[in-house]
Amino acid sequence: MKQLLVISLLYGENNFEKAIEDLFLLNQKTFFLILLSTFLIYVAVILYTRIFGKRSFSKMSSFDFAMTVAVGSMIATTILSDSVSFLEGAVALLIVYSLQLVAAFLRRYKWFRTFTDNQPTLVMDGTTLLLDNMKAVRVTEGDIRSKLREANVVKLSEIKAVIFESTGDMVVLHKDNNDTIDDWLLKDVQR
């Protein structure tokens, strides 16, 4: 209903019917241009992903997430916008893929990781909720309970730790017979 009101205000009473028709208009030329640009940009994404590697769509860091969002946006704009040609979209994608490759290389350096990545944060130590850490990463008790159920935890005594990763995922570490976690696994985790 709100959309109809906006259309009515933008087009006026006399052009309301025309505006509704325009919503469902797709001529043969437009259809084939969309079909061709979709095919070409799809091939470009596959080609770039093969060249630049699997990391192109990983969720390992916030930079990787930004890459995925940017690629999706560019694909949609290239396919549906009259003002962006296939070649412009393909070049923009090439630039984003190249930036992602450079960022993946620079992530070897701590200063760059500190600048681009969120730090993994311990949100639950054994059965103890770390409320300050939860508040810092904006995680609720309900979020943690949900993740514990997803990890098949049936008793709180099974939990060694819950870590909110830099990707936004929560990881549940279960207790084992040894009841210790190798320090290497918790190297970058904020406690």
C-alpha positions as CSV (number, residue, x, y, z in Angstrom):
1,M,0.0,0.0,0.0
2,K,2.8,2.3,0.9
3,Q,4.4,1.8,-2.5
4,L,1.2,2.7,-4.3
5,L,1.0,5.9,-2.3
6,V,4.7,6.8,-3.3
7,I,4.0,6.0,-6.9
8,S,0.8,8.2,-6.8
9,L,2.8,11.1,-5.3
10,L,5.7,10.7,-7.7
11,Y,3.7,10.3,-10.9
12,G,0.5,12.2,-10.0
13,E,-3.0,10.9,-10.4
14,N,-3.1,11.0,-14.2
15,N,0.1,8.9,-14.7
16,F,-0.7,6.4,-11.9
17,E,-1.7,3.6,-14.4
18,K,1.4,4.3,-16.5
19,A,3.6,3.9,-13.4
20,I,2.0,0.6,-12.6
21,E,2.5,-0.6,-16.2
22,D,6.2,0.4,-16.0
23,L,6.7,-1.8,-13.0
24,F,5.9,-4.9,-15.1
25,L,7.4,-3.7,-18.4
26,L,10.1,-5.9,-20.0
27,N,10.7,-5.5,-23.7
28,Q,12.6,-8.0,-25.8
29,K,15.7,-5.8,-26.1
30,T,16.0,-5.3,-22.3
31,F,15.4,-9.0,-21.7
32,F,18.3,-10.0,-24.0
33,L,20.6,-7.4,-22.6
34,I,19.9,-8.7,-19.1
35,L,20.4,-12.3,-20.2
36,L,23.7,-11.4,-22.0
37,S,25.1,-9.3,-19.2
38,T,24.1,-11.9,-16.6
39,F,25.9,-14.6,-18.5
40,L,29.0,-12.5,-19.1
41,I,29.4,-11.3,-15.5
42,Y,28.7,-14.8,-14.3
43,V,31.6,-16.1,-16.5
44,A,33.8,-13.2,-15.2
45,V,33.1,-14.1,-11.6
46,I,33.9,-17.8,-12.2
47,L,37.1,-16.9,-14.1
48,Y,38.3,-14.4,-11.4
49,T,37.5,-16.8,-8.6
50,R,39.6,-19.5,-10.4
51,I,42.4,-17.1,-10.9
52,F,42.4,-15.5,-7.5
53,G,41.6,-18.6,-5.5
54,K,39.0,-20.0,-3.1
55,R,39.7,-17.3,-0.6
56,S,37.7,-14.9,-2.7
57,F,34.5,-16.1,-1.0
58,S,35.7,-17.2,2.3
59,K,34.5,-15.8,5.7
60,M,37.9,-15.7,7.3
61,S,38.0,-12.0,8.1
62,S,35.9,-8.8,7.9
63,F,37.8,-7.9,4.7
64,D,36.6,-11.2,3.1
65,F,33.1,-10.4,4.1
66,A,33.4,-6.9,2.5
67,M,34.7,-8.6,-0.6
68,T,31.7,-10.9,-0.8
69,V,29.2,-8.0,-0.4
70,A,31.0,-5.8,-2.9
71,V,31.0,-8.6,-5.5
72,G,27.3,-9.2,-5.0
73,S,26.5,-5.6,-5.4
74,M,28.7,-5.2,-8.5
75,I,27.1,-8.2,-10.1
76,A,23.6,-6.8,-9.5
77,T,24.5,-3.4,-10.7
78,T,26.2,-4.7,-13.8
79,I,23.2,-6.9,-14.7
80,L,20.3,-4.5,-13.9
81,S,21.7,-1.0,-14.5
82,D,21.6,0.7,-17.8
83,S,24.4,3.1,-16.7
84,V,27.0,0.4,-16.1
85,S,28.3,-1.6,-19.0
86,F,29.6,-5.2,-18.7
87,L,33.1,-4.1,-19.3
88,E,32.9,-1.5,-16.5
89,G,31.4,-4.1,-14.2
90,A,34.1,-6.6,-15.1
91,V,36.9,-4.1,-14.5
92,A,35.4,-3.1,-11.1
93,L,35.2,-6.8,-10.2
94,L,38.9,-7.3,-11.2
95,I,39.9,-4.4,-9.0
96,V,38.0,-5.8,-6.0
97,Y,39.4,-9.3,-6.5
98,S,42.9,-7.7,-6.8
99,L,42.4,-5.7,-3.6
100,Q,41.3,-8.9,-1.8
101,L,44.4,-10.7,-3.1
102,V,46.6,-7.8,-1.8
103,A,44.8,-7.9,1.5
104,A,45.2,-11.6,1.9
105,F,49.0,-11.1,1.3
106,L,49.2,-8.2,3.8
107,R,47.3,-10.2,6.5
108,R,50.6,-11.9,7.1
109,Y,51.6,-8.8,8.9
110,K,50.2,-8.2,12.4
111,W,49.8,-4.4,11.8
112,F,47.5,-5.1,8.9
113,R,45.5,-7.8,10.7
114,T,45.0,-5.4,13.6
115,F,43.8,-2.8,11.2
116,T,41.3,-4.9,9.2
117,D,40.2,-7.8,11.4
118,N,38.1,-8.1,14.5
119,Q,39.8,-10.0,17.2
120,P,38.3,-13.4,18.4
121,T,36.8,-13.0,21.8
122,L,36.2,-15.5,24.6
123,V,32.6,-15.1,25.6
124,M,32.2,-18.1,27.9
125,D,34.9,-19.8,30.0
126,G,33.7,-23.2,31.1
127,T,30.2,-22.5,32.6
128,T,31.0,-18.8,33.2
129,L,29.6,-16.2,30.9
130,L,32.0,-13.3,30.4
131,L,29.6,-10.5,30.5
132,D,32.0,-7.7,29.7
133,N,33.3,-9.5,26.6
134,M,29.7,-10.4,25.6
135,K,28.8,-6.7,25.8
136,A,31.9,-5.6,23.8
137,V,31.0,-7.9,20.9
138,R,27.2,-7.4,21.3
139,V,26.3,-11.1,22.0
140,T,23.4,-12.0,24.2
141,E,22.9,-15.0,26.5
142,G,20.2,-16.1,24.0
143,D,22.8,-16.0,21.2
144,I,25.1,-18.2,23.2
145,R,22.3,-20.7,24.3
146,S,21.4,-21.0,20.6
147,K,24.9,-21.8,19.6
148,L,25.3,-24.3,22.4
149,R,22.2,-26.1,21.3
150,E,23.5,-26.1,17.7
151,A,26.7,-27.6,19.0
152,N,24.8,-30.4,20.6
153,V,25.6,-29.3,24.2
154,V,23.2,-30.9,26.6
155,K,25.0,-30.1,29.9
156,L,26.9,-26.9,30.7
157,S,29.6,-29.2,32.2
158,E,30.5,-30.2,28.6
159,I,31.7,-26.7,27.7
160,K,35.4,-25.7,27.9
161,A,34.9,-22.4,26.1
162,V,32.8,-20.4,23.6
163,I,34.7,-18.0,21.3
164,F,33.1,-15.3,19.2
165,E,35.3,-15.5,16.1
166,S,36.4,-12.6,13.9
167,T,34.0,-13.8,11.2
168,G,31.0,-13.4,13.5
169,D,30.7,-17.1,14.0
170,M,30.6,-18.6,17.5
171,V,32.7,-21.7,18.2
172,V,32.0,-24.1,21.1
173,L,35.0,-26.0,22.4
174,H,34.0,-29.1,24.3
175,K,35.7,-30.6,27.3
176,D,37.8,-33.7,26.7
177,N,39.5,-36.1,29.1
178,N,42.5,-33.8,29.3
179,D,40.4,-30.7,30.1
180,T,43.0,-28.3,28.7
181,I,43.1,-26.3,25.5
182,D,46.4,-26.0,23.6
183,D,47.7,-22.4,24.0
184,W,48.3,-22.2,20.2
185,L,44.5,-22.4,19.6
186,L,43.8,-19.4,21.8
187,K,46.8,-17.4,20.7
188,D,44.8,-14.4,19.2
189,V,41.7,-14.7,21.4
190,Q,40.9,-11.8,23.7
191,R,40.2,-13.1,27.1
